Amino acid sequence: MRALITGASSGIGRDIARELAARGIDLVLAARRTERMLELAKELPVEVTVIACDLSVEKDCFDLYEKTKHFNIDILVNNAGFGLFGTFAENDLAKELSMLDVNVRAVHILTKLFLRDFKKKNKGYILNVASSAAFVPGPLLAAYYATKAYVLRLSEAIYEELRRENSKVRICTLCPGPVRTEFDEKANVRFSVKGLQSRAVAKYAVKKMFDAKLVIVPGMMMKAAHFFEKFLPDKCLLRAAYHMQKRKR
């Protein structure tokens, strides 16, 4: 088997690479930071191909597919993404549009292109990395939360289409809460609760992906939060979300 992982130079993407390699799965790593991917490749006991690309650029998304389709990819991990903290009115529009390109457009493009290939051979896995942010609106991280909701709902809809076709292609969405990665530094936030270890999240995600779990939520705290938030009125949920986000400043 061979997996393509975007955003593989750090955080969850890097650790998913380690987990898949531990299962003997060859890898194609894609990200902007080539040096980091080459360092990771040296430690992995499988065949690794490194491709430098910027998924905020549409052409790079299509080029990545063209460069990797001959590998006969079995697993696609759409992990690349970033966040931006601040009020919607004040946040820089160019940065937000770049975030939409990475978090939404790149995921959409790669999911569609590889899904078509997977359907032809009637096998394959797609793991789209979203966030617990996908479950609720996120004042002060409004656009980021919206991008993750898109990833979750898109993946769920595709799942049902595949199920009704009796397809053996599997798609799932990883929705973790805070994880100890570089995300908080890039988004200019500080989590108010202790994050999970990235390697633990990656290990759990890979296991549940192969178990064909639709929505993967690591950690009991996030599972409980996701359960109880269903019972809160929308405006109450918004106030609670704003309070939690404000503490990240």
RODO-2510 file (C-alpha; in nm, 4 decimals, decimal comma):
residues 249
     n   res          X          Y          Z
     1     m     0,0000     0,0000     0,0000
     2     r     0,0994     0,3620    -0,0476
     3     a    -0,0356     0,6772     0,1179
     4     l    -0,0220     1,0439     0,0183
     5     i    -0,0140     1,2812     0,3160
     6     t    -0,0434     1,6574     0,2806
     7     g     0,0903     1,8873     0,5506
     8     a     0,3355     1,6106     0,6342
     9     s     0,6210     1,8300     0,7588
    10     s     0,4874     1,8748     1,1129
    11     g     0,2205     1,7953     1,3685
    12     i    -0,0510     1,5402     1,3019
    13     g     0,0533     1,4903     0,9402
    14     r     0,4071     1,3986     1,0397
    15     d     0,2850     1,1566     1,3052
    16     i     0,0309     0,9950     1,0741
    17     a     0,3268     0,9303     0,8431
    18     r     0,5055     0,7578     1,1291
    19     e     0,2012     0,5475     1,2144
    20     l     0,1427     0,4374     0,8568
    21     a     0,5125     0,3620     0,8099
    22     a     0,5006     0,1450     1,1221
    23     r     0,2369    -0,0601     0,9387
    24     g     0,4695    -0,1012     0,6390
    25     i     0,2866     0,1450     0,4149
    26     d     0,5001     0,3387     0,1655
    27     l     0,4530     0,7144     0,1648
    28     v     0,4367     1,0247    -0,0488
    29     l     0,4858     1,3324     0,1694
    30     a     0,3665     1,6723     0,0478
    31     a     0,4223     2,0118     0,2122
    32     r     0,6083     2,3383     0,1624
    33     r     0,9034     2,2623     0,3919
    34     t     1,1177     2,0141     0,2014
    35     e     1,3956     1,9894     0,4619
    36     r     1,1578     1,8759     0,7329
    37     m     1,0085     1,6088     0,5101
    38     l     1,3530     1,4826     0,4129
    39     e     1,4469     1,4589     0,7804
    40     l     1,1296     1,2622     0,8473
    41     a     1,1940     1,0340     0,5517
    42     k     1,5313     0,9323     0,6968
    43     e     1,3710     0,7909     1,0101
    44     l     1,0953     0,5916     0,8368
    45     p     1,1433     0,2214     0,7499
    46     v     0,9529     0,2410     0,4196
    47     e     0,9888     0,3915     0,0722
    48     v     0,9255     0,7666     0,0944
    49     t     0,8810     1,0208    -0,1835
    50     v     0,8942     1,3925    -0,0954
    51     i     0,7113     1,6552    -0,3007
    52     a     0,7349     2,0253    -0,2243
    53     c     0,4124     2,2142    -0,2968
    54     d     0,1998     2,5045    -0,1776
    55     l    -0,1624     2,3930    -0,1569
    56     s    -0,2852     2,7505    -0,1319
    57     v    -0,2054     2,7606    -0,5051
    58     e    -0,4675     2,5792    -0,7129
    59     k    -0,2164     2,4719    -0,9767
    60     d    -0,0044     2,3014    -0,7110
    61     c    -0,3061     2,0930    -0,6079
    62     f    -0,3554     1,9624    -0,9614
    63     d     0,0197     1,9212    -1,0093
    64     l     0,0389     1,7142    -0,6910
    65     y    -0,2241     1,4785    -0,8295
    66     e    -0,0459     1,4499    -1,1636
    67     k     0,2865     1,3793    -0,9926
    68     t     0,1418     1,1064    -0,7704
    69     k    -0,1324     0,9299    -0,9666
    70     h     0,1189     0,6850    -1,1169
    71     f     0,2056     0,5668    -0,7641
    72     n    -0,1328     0,3947    -0,7431
    73     i    -0,2164     0,5704    -0,4154
    74     d    -0,4308     0,3656    -0,1732
    75     i    -0,4697     0,6203     0,1075
    76     l    -0,5163     0,9969     0,0846
    77     v    -0,4666     1,2001     0,4020
    78     n    -0,5775     1,5617     0,3578
    79     n    -0,4053     1,7121     0,6583
    80     a    -0,2677     2,0486     0,5387
    81     g    -0,4395     2,3459     0,6997
    82     f    -0,4034     2,6463     0,9286
    83     g    -0,6112     2,8901     1,1363
    84     l    -0,6387     3,2641     1,1893
    85     f    -0,7480     3,4237     1,5175
    86     g    -0,9334     3,7550     1,5443
    87     t    -1,2666     3,9147     1,4653
    88     f    -1,4005     3,8532     1,1165
    89     a    -1,4198     4,2256     1,0382
    90     e    -1,0572     4,2914     1,1368
    91     n    -0,8756     3,9829     1,0099
    92     d    -0,6626     4,0228     0,6987
    93     l    -0,8673     3,9210     0,3940
    94     a    -0,5693     3,7927     0,1958
    95     k    -0,4705     3,5577     0,4798
    96     e    -0,8289     3,4374     0,5132
    97     l    -0,8533     3,3637     0,1407
    98     s    -0,5252     3,1737     0,1574
    99     m    -0,6683     2,9730     0,4478
   100     l    -0,9808     2,8953     0,2455
   101     d    -0,7606     2,7789    -0,0401
   102     v    -0,5678     2,5361     0,1818
   103     n    -0,8425     2,4226     0,4198
   104     v    -1,1240     2,3949     0,1650
   105     r    -1,0229     2,4162    -0,2012
   106     a    -0,7197     2,1875    -0,1732
   107     v    -0,9177     1,9296     0,0244
   108     h    -1,2025     1,9497    -0,2267
   109     i    -0,9758     1,9137    -0,5298
   110     l    -0,7643     1,6265    -0,3993
   111     t    -1,0619     1,4410    -0,2545
   112     k    -1,2463     1,4541    -0,5865
   113     l    -0,9497     1,3533    -0,8026
   114     f    -0,8384     1,0615    -0,5869
   115     l    -1,1939     0,9515    -0,5110
   116     r    -1,2518     0,9000    -0,8827
   117     d    -0,9432     0,6768    -0,9001
   118     f    -1,0412     0,4861    -0,5859
   119     k    -1,3906     0,4235    -0,7214
   120     k    -1,2497     0,2762    -1,0429
   121     k    -1,0574     0,0140    -0,8469
   122     n    -1,3275    -0,0064    -0,5756
   123     k    -1,0880     0,0364    -0,2866
   124     g    -0,9001     0,3064    -0,0997
   125     y    -0,9155     0,5279     0,2074
   126     i    -0,9581     0,9033     0,2394
   127     l    -0,8841     1,0607     0,5775
   128     n    -0,9778     1,4285     0,5866
   129     v    -0,8416     1,6132     0,8892
   130     a    -1,0940     1,8621     1,0242
   131     s    -1,1302     1,9617     1,3904
   132     s    -1,3772     1,9698     1,6769
   133     a    -1,4269     2,3223     1,5380
   134     a    -1,6391     2,1560     1,2692
   135     f    -1,9196     2,0927     1,5166
   136     v    -1,9912     2,4515     1,6268
   137     p    -1,9623     2,8136     1,5067
   138     g    -1,6427     2,9824     1,6261
   139     p    -1,6505     3,3546     1,6946
   140     l    -1,2933     3,4934     1,6871
   141     l    -1,1966     3,2025     1,4628
   142     a    -1,5013     3,2325     1,2389
   143     a    -1,3505     3,1519     0,9006
   144     y    -1,1355     2,8671     1,0350
   145     y    -1,4330     2,7002     1,2042
   146     a    -1,6345     2,7388     0,8851
   147     t    -1,3632     2,5681     0,6787
   148     k    -1,3612     2,2685     0,9101
   149     a    -1,7409     2,2431     0,8997
   150     y    -1,7102     2,2286     0,5199
   151     v    -1,4595     1,9429     0,5390
   152     l    -1,6783     1,7447     0,7785
   153     r    -2,0060     1,7888     0,5893
   154     l    -1,8441     1,7211     0,2518
   155     s    -1,6899     1,3992     0,3822
   156     e    -2,0148     1,2839     0,5427
   157     a    -2,2085     1,3425     0,2201
   158     i    -1,9514     1,1499     0,0161
   159     y    -1,9689     0,8669     0,2701
   160     e    -2,3423     0,8283     0,2131
   161     e    -2,3028     0,8368    -0,1642
   162     l    -2,0421     0,5609    -0,1417
   163     r    -2,2533     0,3560     0,0985
   164     r    -2,5524     0,3620    -0,1369
   165     e    -2,3291     0,2464    -0,4219
   166     n    -2,2025    -0,0437    -0,2073
   167     s    -1,8542     0,0907    -0,2667
   168     k    -1,5548    -0,0454    -0,0802
   169     v    -1,3942     0,3003    -0,0810
   170     r    -1,3852     0,4451     0,2726
   171     i    -1,3895     0,8111     0,3749
   172     c    -1,3629     0,9502     0,7268
   173     t    -1,3002     1,2772     0,9074
   174     l    -1,0664     1,3347     1,2009
   175     c    -1,2088     1,5936     1,4434
   176     p    -0,9650     1,6421     1,7316
   177     g    -0,9794     1,9103     1,9961
   178     p    -0,6582     2,0885     2,1019
   179     v    -0,3461     1,8993     1,9976
   180     r     0,0135     1,9892     2,0834
   181     t     0,1374     2,1012     1,7422
   182     e     0,2509     2,4247     1,5758
   183     f    -0,1111     2,5204     1,5029
   184     d    -0,1495     2,7541     1,8000
   185     e     0,1666     2,9473     1,7101
   186     k     0,0591     2,9910     1,3481
   187     a    -0,2979     3,0893     1,4425
   188     n    -0,1703     3,3214     1,7182
   189     v    -0,3731     3,1495     1,9902
   190     r    -0,3062     2,9814     2,3223
   191     f    -0,5264     2,6862     2,4102
   192     s    -0,7020     2,7135     2,7446
   193     v    -0,6996     2,3353     2,7973
   194     k    -0,4138     2,0887     2,7757
   195     g    -0,3824     1,9480     2,4255
   196     l    -0,3503     1,5808     2,3345
   197     q    -0,0198     1,4395     2,2157
   198     s     0,0008     1,4538     1,8373
   199     r     0,1353     1,0971     1,8095
   200     a    -0,1530     0,9612     2,0175
   201     v    -0,4050     1,1392     1,7971
   202     a    -0,2360     1,0072     1,4837
   203     k    -0,2319     0,6499     1,6142
   204     y    -0,6006     0,6685     1,7057
   205     a    -0,6888     0,8242     1,3698
   206     v    -0,5110     0,5564     1,1665
   207     k    -0,6731     0,2751     1,3643
   208     k    -1,0224     0,4224     1,3259
   209     m    -0,9647     0,4918     0,9566
   210     f    -0,8979     0,1238     0,8936
   211     d    -1,2024     0,0427     1,1085
   212     a    -1,4083     0,2573     0,8631
   213     k    -1,5196     0,5000     1,1350
   214     l    -1,6988     0,7972     0,9772
   215     v    -1,6210     1,0719     1,2326
   216     i    -1,3133     1,0243     1,4495
   217     v    -1,3045     1,2204     1,7772
   218     p    -0,9986     1,1452     1,9937
   219     g    -1,0168     1,1925     2,3721
   220     m    -1,3020     1,1504     2,6196
   221     m    -1,3256     1,5238     2,6893
   222     m    -1,3972     1,6079     2,3247
   223     k    -1,6380     1,3168     2,2911
   224     a    -1,8321     1,4451     2,5927
   225     a    -1,8251     1,8055     2,4699
   226     h    -1,9550     1,7009     2,1285
   227     f    -2,2381     1,5061     2,2919
   228     f    -2,3579     1,7808     2,5249
   229     e    -2,3291     2,0692     2,2791
   230     k    -2,6111     1,9107     2,0790
   231     f    -2,8520     2,0068     2,3571
   232     l    -2,7582     2,3748     2,3826
   233     p    -2,9619     2,6428     2,2003
   234     d    -2,7690     2,8116     1,9196
   235     k    -2,7311     3,1485     2,0927
   236     c    -2,6167     2,9859     2,4149
   237     l    -2,3639     2,7814     2,2180
   238     l    -2,2371     3,0981     2,0488
   239     r    -2,1833     3,2744     2,3825
   240     a    -2,0015     2,9740     2,5238
   241     a    -1,7862     2,9459     2,2122
   242     y    -1,6929     3,3151     2,2252
   243     h    -1,5939     3,2833     2,5913
   244     m    -1,3715     2,9841     2,5136
   245     q    -1,2117     3,1536     2,2131
   246     k    -1,1439     3,4778     2,3989
   247     r    -0,9317     3,2853     2,6492
   248     k    -0,7025     3,1797     2,3630
   249     r    -0,5911     3,5348     2,2909
***
